[in-house]
Structures are given as structure tokens and as C-alpha cells.
Amino acid sequence: MDFPLFHLDFFGNRLLIATIAILHVLVNHALAVGFLPLVVLLEYLGFRKRRTDPGLAATWDDVVRRIMLVGFIITTTVGAMTGVGIWLSASLVNPASLGSLIRVFYGAWFTEWIIFILEVVFIMIYFLTWRKAGESETAKVRHIRFGTALVIFSWLTMAIIVGILAFMMDTGSWTADKTFISGFVNPLYLPQLLFRTPLAMMMGGAFALLLLAFFARRTPDARRPLVSFTSLWLLVWTPMGAVGAAYYYLFIPDAMVGNLPTAVGTMAFMDWHSSLLTVILVAVLLSVIIALWGFLAPRRLPGVVMALPIIVLMVFLGSFERIREFIRKPYVIGDYMYANGLRMADYPLYRRDGLLAHATYVDTPAVTADNTVAAGRNVFMLACSRCHTVRGVNSVITKFKDMSSDGRTLDPAAMKSYIPKMHNVWFYMPPFPGTAAELDALVDYIIHMDKHADESLPGAQDEGVAVAHEEVARTDENRRGEGGAP
Amino acid sequence: MNPALILLSGTPVPRDIPLPLPLPEWLLVALLVVSFLLHILFVNLMLGGSVLTLWAEIKGLADTRYDRLAQEIAQTITVNKSLAVVLGVAPLLSINVLYTVHFYSANALTGDFWVGIVPLVMAAFLLLYAHKYAWDKFAGRKKQHIALVAAAVVLLLFVPLIFLTNVNLMHFPEEWGRVSGFFSAMFLANVLPRYLHFLAASLAVTGLFLFGYMRRAGYGLGEKLPGFGRGEVLRKWYGLAFWTTVLQLLVLGPLNLLTLPWNSVTWDSAGLLLAGAGVALAAMALLWLDLRGPDEFLGRNFGWVALALTIAVLFMGSGRQAYRAVTLAPHRAEMAARTERQIQLSRAAWQDYERQMGVTALEVAVVEKLGWYARRQIVRAFQFEGAVIDLTFDLDANTVRFTYEEANLPAERIFERLEELNLRVVRPVPSGEETTAKTEPVPKAVIP
């Protein structure tokens, strides 16, 4: 990748994106897509009670408004900022990938943005005019209509972004075509949408149950019907969620066939795939049991139990998100760019001339006898550091020690014979992109770092970058057509 | 900067993303300028509103009228902050796609602070919500309540510095090899003047906004702010907009222009910036006339003032972009040339590799039009075929180009598979005279 490389050697670059992204997906699914329709529906049900039982209608409305306050604050702070955070962190960790994706998906993201603005405007109108809308019936009807529009827009934002997520797993005909529509409508789009929609609704219901445990505690009259209805919501969506998950589950092997060339990869996948079945069964069963309990005997449902479904569903969603690890890797954009940010098309060039020879930000354009550690460090930065650290999360030193016979010492010869073949052993590893000399330098560097526990690997954000002066001069010669073989 | 200087100064010339822009460049630039101005308008309101809330609430310790005033201003912040965030997405997208290499390089070089924007802004927003919704709960603990908004103000004052450091650093590739860490980039020449310019603008814009907001007939200033005269409140906002803009015109604007590296200031950018200043000056004259008049006519010129300032800001935003375009043009040209060379090198190396691997290229013409559906069918039919290394479409010639291992997949098999998809392919004529489809070894790579 031809960028100054940001690197977090303790926390790991992958974990930075994962933390922000998982938080965002949870807030988006549970609070925006799933919770809002339930809140609007509850508001409407409360409104219908205004004639028969005005006292209950008022308490009901107040409880629903207060749980919406929580949803409103979380979505407009944590939800909004983690959404931006995915951008900011991805631009640091894999700028080549994000830069490529945005050239294909600018239109989708721009459309998403328009819908996102409408979503934000509607959520503000909806929440901030709640009290005022209670003053007259027509205002309340209008308020509920605004809520309905909000529900539609928040679902649409998910429907668009899922297209981009699905693209990263399976580029469909894009690698041949490189047009927007062929990238967007790819084989995994529909299964994902059919799975995520009911799951979001289930999570919305589960989150509402959790909030009701707090906010309806002092108003038992409203608590009983509210808990009962929310349980019914969860009960209705659970079978749909189960069908969506089953469809996705059955679709995965089909999508996976081409991506798992090795037996080891297939075994890792099979393990995950069968554990997924357990997760689906447990999550669905538990949701059904608690929802039935809440529906039939809302008064007896204790607050602690009400907190369970959202936790189980988070695990459920989290297990499914792992599918992307399996399907996407070793690529960050299928068949186009590897997870290290290097284009597949550039591999023969790097392997022939060396990764360092074509890098802009290195102080070692070539491996020489006296710079192996420095050159190895640059190779590590370019080829490994997007996923690995030297000695933090997913550390290369630990990985190699785990592979050694005693689990403690590094064997340079074994490392040198393993690295060129690693992509055949582990399906998720991209092939090593450099020359034999660069491989030796990389191994030297890893051994050196193991021996010098006090040395760290800073990123561009700490120490800045070196600029390869030779490279600049040489390309200038090429430009003038005065020779200059690489 | 001229091209020779780029090479002499050790400026990195990285390769660009080798994919075309999604839209014409002028359209992306227009989207960038307009959406950025919309974003920064609400950022101004969010920051200005928070600062004024803090000021009014502190004053409210001695004079309770100001506590009410603080609460009224606070109502506007949380709305403006949500719009500020959501409107920030489009300029972020546009600058990402237009200046991918420049922007991302600056981001990486200030990476920990860049990603730090997320928790810092999130914390500021949560503090602002706590401040707004717990106003009554903190009635007896005013100082703690003020601490909430003061903490938010500190965070919101710091975050713009991160953004400014980035958009400044992206203009100077010659500095990329020299900076180390966020603070070294923050102290590059132009950042602090731009920051002061932004702070003054935030107060001016918020003054004007609060004037318009509280002047509306439907607002009910008398009931909402008891103890204040209508003119008294409105003059505060008008005066704030006036004096901060005068400061901007006399001191901060010239300071900003003078600290720009002059070799990239052209008549285009300077002209646009000066035109903006001229229109802003006219707006201030109108505002001054208004301020000097009696209370009942206060705001007579408000519409014109707002319009003139909008035009001024459009000029300023365009001038800013014109400067960016000029300052980056030579470096971008160098980069484009290097990217093109790299693509050629890469292609040659790939062909070399194909030749070594015994790979053949086959171009197949198809009778049916290669529409979207047909292309998708073809890709799906071959995507798991290991012998096919690459598959591309030429839509003008209506052909499919296969790069494949002839030994493992005879050409005849490719024709059959295509026919299984109900496509009529034009097969090579066995005599070898008139052929539409041709099997040929990949031409020997031209390696420089």
C-alpha cells in the first residue's frame, strides 16, 4: 500500500475497526432498525386507549416516551459517531481498500447519506415534538405518521449498506465488469437482508424489554400490557428470524465453495458452521421461552430475565458477523485486493522486483547485507501489519512460537519454508508478496524483535515516515524517457 | 510548487488508486464545496451555541435571567450537533474520493488523534445531553452543572484542531516525510490562523442565528426570557455577529491569507477570497445601520445581511478550493504519471507471469448482447473454475476475454459452457482463415 502506514502494535489494527464496527452494528440493528418500529407501534396502541382509559393512556405514553429518550440519545451519539468512526478507522487501517471501495460505491454512499439526513431529521422531529404532540389529537396523529416515515428511512439505510457489506464478501461479476450495479446486486445481498431485518426487529424488542424493566418499574398498570405486547412482538419476529438465519445458514456453503481450497480451511469452516447451528437454536429457543413468559404472565417476568434476550441476540448477531471473516479472506475486496491492501494484479511485479523496490515510504529500497532488520521491518509493515502486530493482539512472534515444537523458540529455517506456503495451509492468509531476500529479511526482523523485548514497532502516527529518495529520482528518469530499468 | 522542486525536496510521489473517479471531477468538487459549507455552518452553530451557553450560565450564577437565557440557547445545540455530524458525511466522502492519497496520508500521519475524534465527540455529545436533560436535577448544584457544559466546550474546541491539522497537512506532501506525530503537524504554518478564523466565524454565525431564531414572532421572547427587553437580547446577538466579523475582516482574515504559502496563491483564489471579504464588508455595513436604528426596526436588514453573508461564504469556500486545486496540481500530475507507469509495469509483470505459467488468452465474440444478466451468468459459470485466471468483458466489441490454462481447460470446453448458458458464440473457423475468435499466446511482455 502506497500510504504512510498507521499501526497500533499493542491493540492491533483489526481490533480497532472491529470494536467500532461491532458497536455500530449493535446500535444500528437493535436501536435504529428494530426499536423504532416497536416504539411507534406502542405509541399508537397507547393513543388508541385515550377514550377507554385516559389514565392508562397517559402513563403508557409517558413510559414509551422515556424509553424512546434512551434510544434517541444512544443513536444520535454512539450510533452516529461510530458510523463516522468506521470511516475514520478504515481510512487509517486499510486506506487502499477504502479508497477503492469509495470509487465504486460513491453513489450508494451518497444515496445513503441523503436517506441518513432524512432519518436524523425525522428522529429529531419525532422525539423533540413528542410532548407538544400530546396537546391535540390531530397533532398526535401527525406525530405517529412522522414516526412511520422514520421507521422506513432507518430500514432503508440498512438496506443500502448491506449491499456494500455483501460486496466485500463476494464481488459477484464486478471484478470482470467494474460497474456500480454489478457490484451492488451480488449473490449475498438478498440472504443478508432477509436475515438482518427480522433479527433487527427481534433485537429491538429485546432492547425494549430491557428498558421496560427500568422505566416501567413504578407504573405496574402500564408495565403489564407493555411487557406483554413487547413479548408478543418478539414472539412474532422470532420465527421469521429463524427462517432468515436458516436461509443464510444454508446459503453460506454455496458461497464458500470457491473460497476454501484447503482441507484445514474447510475444517475450520465446518466447525464454525456447526457451532452456528447451536447458536441459532439456543437464541431462538430462549427468545421464544422468555417472550412466551412475558406474553402470558407479564407480571411475573422479573427484570433480570428481561435483560437476557438482548444479550443472547448480540451473541447471535456476533456469530453471524464472523461469516465475513470466512468468506472475505484472504481478500479485502474479493479477487481484487488482498487483506494486506495489495492488489492481486500487482503480485507478479512485487515478486519479481521486490515489495520494497516499489514502496514510496521506506528507507530501504533494497535488502542488503547490513540492513536486513530495517528492511525486514519495512516488509512487515507493508505485508503483515494490517492484521498482525509484533507482540500485541494477533502477534507474529506468538504465532510462530505456537507452531514450533516446544512452543517457545523461533526456528528461522522453519519460518522461511513456511511463509511462502502459508496461503495453502491457512485459507485466510494472502500469499507472501515479496522476493526471497525480503522473506529472509522479514524472518530476521521477527527473530530480532523476539530477542529485543524493549523495541517496539511505532506507526506513522508516532514517528512519521521515511521517503524513498531513490524511488523518486528513478521515476523521474523514466518520465523523461532516459532509460531507467526498475 | 513546480515539478523540479517536488523531486529536489524529497517529496514522496505515491501511486494513486488505479480506478476511475465515480463522477466527473467538477461535479465532485461542487459537491465537496457546497456540502462542506453546509456542514461547517452547523458545526459553527454547535460550537458557538455551546460557548454562549457556558457564558450565559456562568453569568446566570449572579443574575438568574441569564440562567434562563442559557437554557434557551442549550435547546438549539443538540439539534445543531446532530445536523453537523450527518452533514459532515458528504464532504468526507467527497474529499476521500477526490484527494484519496493526500487526505489518507495526512490522516495516517496524525492517526491516533484522527481516530480520537470518535470518542472525543461522542463524550462531548453525551455531556451536552446530560447538561440539557438534567437541568432541573442540578438546580441546587449549579457549579457541577456548569462543569458539564464546560467539559463539552473544551472537547468541542479541541476537535476542530484535529480536522484543521489534517486538511492543512494534506496540502503539503513535502512535509509528509518530516512530521512526526500530531503536534508537529499542528504547528505547521497555517493551522493556528485558520483555527482562530474558524472560532470567530462560529461566534458570528451563532450570533446571527440566535438573532433570527429569537426575533421570530412565534418564539415568544417576552415569556421565555422574563426580565429581558426584546431589544436588549437581540442587540447582544447582532453585536456579537458584528464585532466578530469586523475582527475577522481586519485581523484574522489578512493573517490567514498572509500565512498561506504564497507560491500557490493565484489571482483566482485570492480574488475569490477578497470578493468574499468585500461582500462580507457590505453585509456589515447593513448590519451597522440596523444596529444604530431604534428597537422597533431592529432586524429590518436581517434578510439582506444573511443573504450577503451566504454569498460571502460561497466565495470563501470556492477560494479555499481554488487554492487547494492550485497547490496540489503539480503533485497530482506527478502522481498520475507515476500511477500510469506503475500500471504498465504491473501489467507487463503479469503477462510475464502468465507466459511462465503456460497461460493463454482467448477472446470469444458472442452473438447476443452482453447485458448485465448475461455477464453475471458467465461470471457465475466460471468463478470456481481454477483454470480460469482472469475474465473480462469488452462491451464495445461484445466479447469475453478469458485468461486460462489451456492444459487444464481446452478452449472447446469454454465454448460449450457458454452455449450451456444459451449464448451463441462465434467459433474459430477450423481452416484458420477468417476467425472472429482467436486463440493466441499472450504477446511477449515489453519490460522496460
Interface residues (C-beta under 8 A of the other chain):
Chain A: D2 F3 P4 L5 F6 L16 I20 L69 I73 T76 T77 V78 A80 M81 T82 V84 G85 W87 L88 S89 S91 L92 P95 A96 L98 G99 S100 I102 R103 V104 F105 Y106 G107 W109 F110 W113 F116 I117 V120 V121 M124 L128 G172 S173 T175 A176 D177 K178 F180 I181 S182 P187 V257 G258 R343 A345 D346 P348 L349 R352 D353 H358 T360 Y361 G459 A460 Q461 D462 E463 G464 V465 A466 V467 A468 H469 V472 A473 T475 D476 N478 R479 G484 A485 P486
Chain B: L7 G10 T11 P12 V13 P14 R15 I17 P18 L19 P20 L21 P22 L23 T78 V79 S82 L83 V85 V86 L87 G88 V89 A90 L92 L93 N96 V97 T100 V101 F103 Y104 S105 N107 A108 L109 T110 G111 D112 F113 W114 V115 I117 V118 V121 M122 F125 L126 Y129 Y133 W176 G177 R178 V179 S180 G181 F182 S184 A337 R338 R341 Q342 L345 S346 R347 A349 W350 D352 Y353 W372 R375 R376 I378 V379 R380 Q383 F384 L391 T392 F393 P448
